[in-house]
Amino acid sequence: MKMKKIFLTVFIPAIAALTVGCRDRLADGFLNPPEEQRVGCYWYWIDKKITAEGVVADLHAMKKAGITRAFVGLTGGGNELKFMSSEWWNVLHVAFKTATELNIELGMFNCPGWSQSGGPWIKPNQSMRYLAKVERTVSGAKKFSEKLNFDKKDFEDVKVLAFPVDKAANENLFNSQDAVINIDGKRQKESQQKFFPQTIGKETVFALRFPSSKKAQSLVIHPDTGQQLYCDVELQALVNGQFETVKKFSIDRTDSPKINRGFDPWGPVAASFPEVQSTEYKIIFRNGNGKAIRGINLAHAPVVDRYVEKTMGKMFNSDAPPWNAFIWDYGVADTSLSIKPEDVRDISSFLAGDGTLTWDVPDGEWVILRLGMTPTGVTNSPAPVGGSGLECDKLSAKWVEYHYDSFMGEIFKKIPAEDRKTFKVNVLDSYEKGGQNITDGFIDIFRERYGYDPTPYLPAYYGYPVGSPELSSRFLWDMRRL
C-alpha cells in the first residue's frame, strides 16, 4: 500500500506537466505555424479590373497575414482584362514572380472558372459526347434509300444498325382504333384524340377501355420539352372486376434547364413491368406540379426500365443525391418480345458519305438506327469573357492531356521557370458537368475490358431491350462503370 501511494504522488504531476506542455506547443503552433505548414486560400480573380499592382498588393497582404499558399481561380466579373491577352499574361507573370519572391506557393485552377476542365480550345470532337440517334421504322421487303440526317452539325458516326420488331406488340394502345379514352372522366371524341400536350394537375387520370383484352408490359411518359415536371405515376389494370396496381414510379424533371444534370433533360421516363392483360387501364398522375406531358406510350413490347437515367441522359436533381439515387430496376426478364442479339444487323457499310442509307429491307417490320457521337454541349464555368468553351472528353486520356497542355502547358511556355518556382499545385475544384456515355474507340475499349462486343446491345441506349430488359440493363451497367 505504501508503494502505491508513492507511485501515485510522483506520476500524476508528471502527466499534468506533460499535458500543459503539449497544449502550449499546440497553441503556439496554431498561432505561429512553421513554414512547411501552409495556410492557404482561394484567390479568385473576379473583379472587373485586375491589375499587376493589385495582385502584388494582394500577395504582400497574404504574406503579412501568414497565408503562404493561394489558388488562382479565374471566375469572370468583367472583360477589362481580356483572357489570355498579352496584358493578361503579364499580370499572371507578375503574380507568379511575386509569389516566388515571397515564397508563397501558387496553385492554378485547371481551366477558367472552377468547374471543371474545358475552354475555347476544345473542339466538338474533343468534348464530352453522348450517343445520339436518327431513327426510322420501315416495312419490308423493299429497297430503302433515304438521307438519315442528324439535326446537329457535329455528329460522328459510330454504327448504323437494323433489327426486326413486332409491329403489333409495339403499337401504342393510346393509338388503337378501338380504344375509348377518358381524361378525368371526360371521354375524348375521335376528332380530339390528339390531346397532348396535357397539363398534369394534383390528380389527373387517363383511362383506356377496349372491347377485348390488350396486353401490356411497358409504359413510357414523355415530358413536354421545356416544361419542368414532377409527379407520381401509378398504372392500374382491371383484373377480376377491380383495378389493381401494376407499377408505381415518379417523374422528376424539375431541374430540366440545367444541362449539367444530364444531356437529355426532358428525356422520357420508361417503366417496365411483368406482362398484364386487361380490357381497362388507368394511368393516374398525382402530386403534379401543373406542367405538361407531350405523350404516353402503353405497349405490349418491353422497354429498358429508366433507360434515359441508365445512360446518364438525366441525372439526379440534387448536388447531394441519396445513396440509392442511381439504383434502378433491372427490368423484366421476359425474352419473348425482346430483340435477339443475333438479329441486330450492322449495316454501316450501306451508308454513303452524304448520310444516305441504301439498304434492301428484309420481310417484316424493322427499326433502323444511325448512331453517332455528338457533344453534350456542357461548358466550363463560371468563366471570364473569352474563357468559356466545351468541356473536354473525360473518357479520353488523349483529350484530357490536350486540354491540360492548352492551358496549363501555356503557363510553362510563357512564364520563365525562375519566376514560377513556387507554382506547385493544379486545382480541380468542383465537378458539375453531368455525364457522357461514348468516346473515341468505345466499342474496342469495351470489348477488351468486358470480353464481349457491345455493338448488338447499343439499341438499349434508347430503350430497346436486346436479349431481355434485364440483359440490356446489365449491359448499360457495364457501360456506366466503364
C-alpha positions as CSV (number, residue, x, y, z in Angstrom):
1,M,0.0,0.0,0.0
2,K,2.8,2.4,0.8
3,M,4.5,1.8,-2.6
4,K,1.2,2.6,-4.4
5,K,0.8,5.9,-2.6
6,I,4.4,7.0,-3.5
7,F,3.8,5.9,-7.2
8,L,0.6,8.0,-7.5
9,T,2.2,11.0,-5.8
10,V,5.0,11.1,-8.3
11,F,3.1,10.1,-11.6
12,I,0.1,12.5,-11.5
13,P,2.2,15.7,-11.6
14,A,4.2,14.3,-14.5
15,I,1.1,13.8,-16.6
16,A,-0.2,17.2,-15.7
17,A,3.1,18.8,-16.7
18,L,3.2,16.9,-20.0
19,T,-0.4,17.9,-20.8
20,V,0.3,21.6,-20.2
21,G,3.4,21.4,-22.4
22,C,1.5,19.8,-25.3
23,R,-1.2,22.3,-25.0
24,D,1.2,25.2,-25.1
25,R,3.1,23.8,-28.1
26,L,-0.2,23.1,-29.9
27,A,-1.4,26.7,-29.3
28,D,1.9,28.2,-30.4
29,G,2.0,26.0,-33.5
30,F,-1.5,27.2,-34.3
31,L,-0.7,30.9,-33.8
32,N,2.8,30.6,-35.4
33,P,2.7,27.7,-37.9
34,P,6.1,26.6,-39.2
35,E,6.9,27.5,-42.8
36,E,6.3,23.9,-44.1
37,Q,2.7,24.0,-42.8
38,R,1.0,26.1,-45.5
39,V,-2.0,28.2,-44.6
40,G,-3.9,28.6,-47.9
41,C,-6.8,30.4,-49.6
42,Y,-8.7,30.5,-52.8
43,W,-7.7,33.6,-54.7
44,Y,-10.5,34.4,-57.1
45,W,-9.8,37.0,-59.8
46,I,-13.4,38.2,-60.1
47,D,-13.3,42.0,-60.1
48,K,-13.7,43.9,-63.4
49,K,-10.3,45.5,-63.1
50,I,-7.4,43.1,-62.5
51,T,-4.0,44.8,-62.5
52,A,-0.4,43.9,-61.9
53,E,-0.3,46.4,-59.0
54,G,-3.4,44.8,-57.5
55,V,-2.0,41.2,-57.5
56,V,1.3,42.4,-55.9
57,A,-0.7,44.2,-53.2
58,D,-2.8,41.0,-52.6
59,L,0.2,38.8,-52.3
60,H,2.0,41.1,-49.8
61,A,-1.2,41.2,-47.7
62,M,-1.4,37.4,-47.7
63,K,2.2,37.2,-46.6
64,K,1.6,39.6,-43.8
65,A,-1.4,37.6,-42.7
66,G,0.6,34.4,-42.7
67,I,-1.0,33.0,-45.8
68,T,1.6,31.1,-47.8
69,R,-0.4,29.2,-50.4
70,A,-3.0,30.7,-52.8
71,F,-5.1,29.0,-55.5
72,V,-5.8,31.3,-58.5
73,G,-9.4,31.0,-59.9
74,L,-10.5,32.9,-62.9
75,T,-14.2,33.4,-62.4
76,G,-15.0,36.5,-64.5
77,G,-16.8,39.6,-63.4
78,G,-16.0,41.7,-66.4
79,N,-14.0,42.0,-69.6
80,E,-11.5,44.8,-69.0
81,L,-8.7,42.2,-68.7
82,K,-9.2,40.0,-71.7
83,F,-8.5,36.3,-71.1
84,M,-5.1,35.2,-72.5
85,S,-4.3,38.7,-73.9
86,S,-0.8,40.0,-73.7
87,E,-1.8,42.1,-70.7
88,W,-3.4,39.1,-69.0
89,W,-0.2,37.1,-69.4
90,N,1.8,40.0,-68.0
91,V,-0.5,40.1,-64.9
92,L,-0.2,36.4,-64.4
93,H,3.6,36.6,-64.8
94,V,3.8,39.3,-62.2
95,A,1.7,37.2,-59.8
96,F,4.0,34.1,-60.2
97,K,7.2,36.2,-59.9
98,T,6.0,38.0,-56.8
99,A,4.8,34.7,-55.2
100,T,8.2,33.2,-55.9
101,E,9.9,36.2,-54.2
102,L,7.6,35.9,-51.2
103,N,7.8,32.1,-51.0
104,I,4.0,31.8,-51.4
105,E,3.0,28.6,-53.2
106,L,0.6,29.2,-56.1
107,G,-2.0,26.8,-57.4
108,M,-3.9,27.4,-60.6
109,F,-7.4,26.1,-61.5
110,N,-7.0,23.7,-64.4
111,C,-9.4,25.9,-66.5
112,P,-11.1,29.2,-66.4
113,G,-13.9,29.0,-63.8
114,W,-14.0,26.5,-61.0
115,S,-15.9,23.7,-62.8
116,Q,-14.3,21.9,-64.5
117,S,-11.9,21.0,-67.4
118,G,-12.7,22.9,-70.6
119,G,-12.1,26.1,-72.6
120,P,-12.3,27.7,-76.0
121,W,-9.6,25.4,-77.3
122,I,-11.8,22.3,-77.0
123,K,-13.3,21.3,-80.4
124,P,-16.5,19.3,-80.6
125,N,-14.7,16.0,-81.4
126,Q,-12.6,16.5,-78.3
127,S,-15.5,17.3,-75.9
128,M,-17.9,15.3,-73.7
129,R,-20.2,13.4,-76.1
130,Y,-23.3,11.2,-76.0
131,L,-24.6,8.5,-78.3
132,A,-27.3,10.3,-80.5
133,K,-29.6,8.6,-83.0
134,V,-31.5,9.1,-86.2
135,E,-34.3,6.5,-86.2
136,R,-36.6,5.1,-88.9
137,T,-39.2,2.3,-88.8
138,V,-39.6,0.6,-92.2
139,S,-41.5,-2.4,-93.6
140,G,-40.0,-4.9,-96.0
141,A,-39.3,-6.4,-98.3
142,K,-38.2,-3.4,-100.3
143,K,-35.3,-1.2,-101.1
144,F,-34.8,1.7,-98.7
145,S,-32.9,4.8,-99.8
146,E,-33.1,7.9,-97.7
147,K,-30.9,10.5,-96.1
148,L,-30.7,10.0,-92.3
149,N,-29.6,13.5,-91.3
150,F,-29.0,14.4,-87.7
151,D,-30.3,17.8,-86.7
152,K,-26.9,18.9,-85.3
153,K,-23.8,19.7,-87.3
154,D,-21.3,17.9,-85.0
155,F,-22.2,14.2,-85.5
156,E,-19.6,11.5,-85.8
157,D,-20.9,8.1,-87.0
158,V,-20.5,5.1,-84.7
159,K,-22.7,2.4,-86.3
160,V,-25.8,2.0,-88.4
161,L,-27.9,-0.9,-87.0
162,A,-31.1,-2.5,-88.0
163,F,-33.2,-5.0,-86.1
164,P,-36.7,-6.6,-86.5
165,V,-39.6,-5.7,-84.2
166,D,-43.1,-7.0,-83.6
167,K,-45.3,-4.3,-85.1
168,A,-48.4,-5.3,-83.2
169,A,-46.6,-5.5,-79.9
170,N,-45.1,-2.1,-80.4
171,E,-48.4,-0.4,-81.1
172,N,-49.2,2.3,-78.6
173,L,-52.5,1.4,-77.0
174,F,-53.5,5.1,-77.0
175,N,-53.5,4.9,-80.8
176,S,-55.7,1.8,-81.0
177,Q,-58.7,2.3,-83.2
178,D,-60.9,0.6,-80.7
179,A,-59.7,2.5,-77.7
180,V,-62.1,4.6,-75.6
181,I,-60.1,7.3,-73.9
182,N,-61.2,9.3,-70.9
183,I,-59.3,12.1,-69.2
184,D,-60.6,12.9,-65.7
185,G,-63.9,11.2,-66.6
186,K,-64.4,13.1,-69.8
187,R,-64.5,11.0,-73.0
188,Q,-62.2,12.1,-75.8
189,K,-64.1,12.2,-79.1
190,E,-62.4,10.6,-82.2
191,S,-61.7,14.0,-83.7
192,Q,-60.0,15.0,-80.4
193,Q,-57.7,12.0,-80.0
194,K,-54.6,14.2,-80.2
195,F,-54.9,15.5,-76.7
196,F,-51.2,16.2,-76.0
197,P,-49.6,18.2,-74.5
198,Q,-51.7,17.7,-71.4
199,T,-51.4,19.6,-68.2
200,I,-50.9,17.5,-65.1
201,G,-52.7,18.7,-62.0
202,K,-52.8,17.4,-58.4
203,E,-54.5,14.3,-59.7
204,T,-55.1,13.5,-63.4
205,V,-56.5,10.2,-64.6
206,F,-56.1,8.8,-68.1
207,A,-58.4,5.8,-68.6
208,L,-58.4,3.4,-71.6
209,R,-61.1,0.8,-72.3
210,F,-61.1,-1.8,-75.1
211,P,-63.8,-4.2,-76.3
212,S,-61.3,-7.1,-75.9
213,S,-58.3,-7.5,-73.6
214,K,-55.0,-6.0,-74.5
215,K,-51.5,-7.0,-73.2
216,A,-49.0,-4.5,-71.8
217,Q,-45.6,-4.6,-70.2
218,S,-44.2,-1.1,-70.7
219,L,-45.2,2.4,-70.0
220,V,-43.2,5.5,-71.3
221,I,-44.1,9.0,-70.3
222,H,-42.8,11.9,-72.4
223,P,-42.5,15.2,-70.5
224,D,-43.2,18.3,-72.5
225,T,-39.9,19.8,-73.8
226,G,-39.1,23.0,-71.9
227,Q,-41.5,22.4,-69.1
228,Q,-40.4,21.3,-65.7
229,L,-42.5,18.4,-64.3
230,Y,-42.7,16.4,-61.1
231,C,-45.4,13.9,-60.3
232,D,-46.1,10.4,-59.0
233,V,-47.4,7.9,-61.5
234,E,-49.5,4.7,-60.9
235,L,-50.6,2.3,-63.6
236,Q,-53.6,0.2,-62.8
237,A,-55.3,-2.6,-64.7
238,L,-58.8,-4.1,-64.3
239,V,-58.3,-7.6,-63.0
240,N,-61.2,-9.8,-61.8
241,G,-63.6,-6.9,-61.7
242,Q,-61.4,-4.5,-59.7
243,F,-58.4,-2.2,-60.5
244,E,-55.1,-3.4,-59.3
245,T,-51.7,-1.6,-59.2
246,V,-49.3,-2.7,-61.9
247,K,-46.5,-0.2,-61.4
248,K,-45.7,2.9,-59.4
249,F,-42.9,5.4,-60.1
250,S,-42.1,9.1,-60.0
251,I,-41.2,11.6,-62.7
252,D,-38.7,14.3,-61.8
253,R,-37.7,16.7,-64.5
254,T,-37.8,19.7,-62.2
255,D,-34.2,20.8,-62.8
256,S,-34.5,20.4,-66.6
257,P,-32.8,23.6,-67.8
258,K,-29.5,22.6,-66.1
259,I,-27.6,20.7,-68.7
260,N,-25.0,19.8,-66.1
261,R,-27.6,17.4,-64.7
262,G,-27.8,15.5,-68.0
263,F,-27.7,16.0,-71.8
264,D,-31.3,14.8,-72.2
265,P,-33.1,17.0,-69.5
266,W,-36.6,16.3,-70.8
267,G,-36.0,12.7,-71.7
268,P,-38.8,10.1,-71.5
269,V,-39.4,8.2,-68.3
270,A,-39.7,4.5,-69.0
271,A,-41.2,1.8,-66.8
272,S,-41.0,-1.9,-67.3
273,F,-43.3,-4.5,-65.6
274,P,-44.4,-8.1,-65.9
275,E,-47.0,-8.7,-68.6
276,V,-50.5,-7.8,-67.7
277,Q,-53.7,-8.4,-69.8
278,S,-56.9,-6.3,-69.4
279,T,-59.7,-4.6,-71.1
280,E,-59.2,-1.4,-69.0
281,Y,-56.2,0.5,-67.8
282,K,-55.8,3.7,-65.7
283,I,-52.7,5.9,-65.6
284,I,-53.0,8.1,-62.6
285,F,-50.8,11.2,-62.1
286,R,-50.7,12.5,-58.5
287,N,-49.0,15.4,-56.8
288,G,-48.4,17.1,-60.2
289,N,-46.7,20.5,-60.3
290,G,-49.1,21.8,-63.0
291,K,-46.8,21.3,-66.0
292,A,-47.4,19.2,-69.1
293,I,-46.6,15.9,-70.8
294,R,-46.5,15.5,-74.5
295,G,-47.1,11.8,-74.9
296,I,-47.9,8.5,-73.3
297,N,-46.9,5.1,-74.7
298,L,-48.5,2.0,-73.3
299,A,-47.5,-1.1,-75.2
300,H,-47.1,-4.9,-75.1
301,A,-43.5,-4.6,-76.2
302,P,-41.0,-4.4,-73.3
303,V,-38.7,-1.4,-72.7
304,V,-35.5,-1.0,-70.7
305,D,-36.6,0.5,-67.4
306,R,-35.3,4.1,-66.9
307,Y,-33.1,3.9,-69.9
308,V,-32.5,7.7,-70.0
309,E,-31.2,7.6,-66.5
310,K,-29.2,4.5,-67.1
311,T,-27.4,6.2,-70.0
312,M,-26.8,9.3,-67.8
313,G,-29.1,11.4,-70.0
314,K,-30.8,12.7,-66.9
315,M,-29.1,12.6,-63.5
316,F,-30.4,13.2,-60.0
317,N,-31.6,16.8,-59.4
318,S,-29.6,17.3,-56.2
319,D,-25.9,18.1,-55.7
320,A,-26.0,15.6,-52.8
321,P,-28.2,12.7,-54.1
322,P,-29.3,9.9,-51.7
323,W,-27.3,6.7,-51.7
324,N,-29.9,4.9,-53.9
325,A,-30.4,7.7,-56.4
326,F,-28.6,5.7,-59.2
327,I,-30.0,2.3,-58.4
328,W,-32.8,1.2,-60.7
329,D,-34.8,-1.9,-61.5
330,Y,-33.1,-4.3,-63.9
331,G,-36.4,-4.8,-65.6
332,V,-38.4,-7.8,-66.5
333,A,-36.5,-10.9,-67.6
334,D,-39.1,-11.9,-70.3
335,T,-37.3,-12.6,-73.6
336,S,-40.3,-13.4,-75.9
337,L,-40.6,-9.9,-77.4
338,S,-37.1,-8.7,-76.9
339,I,-34.6,-8.3,-79.7
340,K,-32.3,-11.3,-80.2
341,P,-28.7,-10.1,-80.2
342,E,-28.0,-12.2,-83.4
343,D,-30.8,-10.4,-85.2
344,V,-29.2,-7.0,-84.8
345,R,-27.5,-6.2,-88.1
346,D,-24.6,-3.9,-88.7
347,I,-25.5,-2.1,-91.9
348,S,-22.9,0.7,-91.6
349,S,-21.3,-0.2,-94.9
350,F,-24.5,0.9,-96.7
351,L,-24.3,4.5,-95.5
352,A,-22.9,7.0,-98.0
353,G,-20.8,10.0,-97.2
354,D,-23.7,12.3,-97.5
355,G,-25.8,10.4,-95.0
356,T,-27.9,8.4,-97.5
357,L,-28.6,4.9,-96.4
358,T,-29.4,2.4,-99.2
359,W,-30.4,-1.0,-97.9
360,D,-32.6,-3.9,-99.0
361,V,-35.0,-4.3,-96.2
362,P,-36.0,-7.9,-95.5
363,D,-39.6,-9.0,-94.8
364,G,-41.2,-7.7,-91.7
365,E,-41.0,-4.5,-89.6
366,W,-37.5,-3.1,-89.0
367,V,-36.1,-0.3,-86.9
368,I,-33.0,1.5,-88.4
369,L,-30.8,3.4,-86.0
370,R,-28.0,5.7,-87.3
371,L,-25.9,6.1,-84.1
372,G,-23.2,8.7,-83.7
373,M,-21.4,10.8,-81.1
374,T,-22.4,14.4,-80.6
375,P,-21.4,17.0,-77.9
376,T,-23.4,17.2,-74.7
377,G,-22.8,21.0,-75.0
378,V,-21.7,21.5,-71.4
379,T,-19.1,24.2,-70.9
380,N,-16.6,25.2,-68.2
381,S,-18.0,27.8,-65.7
382,P,-18.2,30.4,-64.3
383,A,-15.5,31.6,-66.7
384,P,-14.4,35.1,-67.6
385,V,-15.3,36.6,-71.0
386,G,-13.4,34.7,-73.7
387,G,-12.5,31.8,-71.4
388,S,-15.6,29.6,-71.9
389,G,-15.7,26.6,-74.1
390,L,-16.7,22.9,-74.4
391,E,-15.7,20.5,-71.6
392,C,-13.0,18.0,-72.7
393,D,-13.8,14.3,-73.1
394,K,-13.4,12.8,-69.6
395,L,-13.1,9.3,-71.0
396,S,-10.1,10.1,-73.3
397,A,-6.6,10.4,-71.9
398,K,-5.6,12.0,-75.2
399,W,-8.1,14.8,-75.0
400,V,-7.6,15.4,-71.2
401,E,-3.9,15.8,-71.9
402,Y,-4.6,18.1,-74.8
403,H,-6.8,20.3,-72.5
404,Y,-4.0,20.4,-69.9
405,D,-1.4,21.4,-72.5
406,S,-3.7,24.1,-74.0
407,F,-4.0,25.9,-70.7
408,M,-1.5,24.7,-68.0
409,G,1.1,23.9,-70.7
410,E,0.9,27.5,-71.9
411,I,1.9,28.8,-68.5
412,F,5.0,26.6,-68.6
413,K,5.9,28.0,-72.0
414,K,5.2,31.7,-71.4
415,I,6.4,32.2,-67.8
416,P,10.1,31.5,-67.2
417,A,11.0,28.7,-64.7
418,E,12.9,31.0,-62.4
419,D,9.7,33.2,-62.0
420,R,7.4,30.3,-61.1
421,K,9.4,28.3,-58.6
422,T,6.5,28.2,-56.2
423,F,4.0,27.1,-58.8
424,K,3.2,23.7,-57.1
425,V,-0.5,22.9,-57.4
426,N,-3.0,22.2,-60.2
427,V,-6.6,22.6,-58.8
428,L,-9.7,20.7,-59.8
429,D,-12.3,22.4,-57.7
430,S,-15.8,21.1,-58.5
431,Y,-17.4,18.6,-60.9
432,E,-20.8,19.7,-62.0
433,K,-20.9,18.7,-65.7
434,G,-23.2,15.8,-65.9
435,G,-22.3,12.6,-67.8
436,Q,-21.2,11.3,-71.1
437,N,-21.8,7.8,-72.5
438,I,-19.5,7.4,-75.5
439,T,-15.9,8.2,-76.5
440,D,-13.4,7.6,-79.3
441,G,-12.8,3.8,-79.8
442,F,-15.6,3.0,-77.3
443,I,-16.5,-0.4,-78.9
444,D,-12.9,-1.7,-78.9
445,I,-12.2,-0.5,-75.4
446,F,-15.5,-2.0,-74.1
447,R,-14.8,-5.4,-75.9
448,E,-11.3,-5.5,-74.4
449,R,-12.5,-4.7,-70.9
450,Y,-15.5,-6.9,-70.7
451,G,-14.9,-9.6,-73.2
452,Y,-18.0,-9.2,-75.4
453,D,-19.0,-7.0,-78.3
454,P,-21.3,-4.1,-77.3
455,T,-22.5,-3.4,-80.8
456,P,-25.6,-5.6,-80.7
457,Y,-26.6,-4.0,-77.4
458,L,-26.3,-0.4,-78.5
459,P,-30.1,-0.2,-79.1
460,A,-30.5,-0.4,-75.3
461,Y,-29.3,3.2,-75.1
462,Y,-32.7,4.1,-76.5
463,G,-34.8,1.6,-74.5
464,Y,-34.9,-1.3,-76.9
465,P,-34.3,-4.5,-74.9
466,V,-31.7,-6.8,-76.6
467,G,-31.8,-10.3,-75.2
468,S,-34.2,-9.1,-72.4
469,P,-34.8,-5.9,-70.4
470,E,-32.6,-7.4,-67.7
471,L,-29.7,-8.3,-70.0
472,S,-29.8,-4.8,-71.5
473,S,-29.8,-3.2,-68.1
474,R,-26.7,-5.3,-67.3
475,F,-25.1,-4.0,-70.5
476,L,-25.8,-0.4,-69.5
477,W,-24.3,-1.0,-66.1
478,D,-21.1,-2.2,-67.8
479,M,-21.2,0.9,-69.9
480,R,-21.6,3.2,-66.8
481,R,-18.8,1.5,-64.9
482,L,-16.5,1.7,-67.9
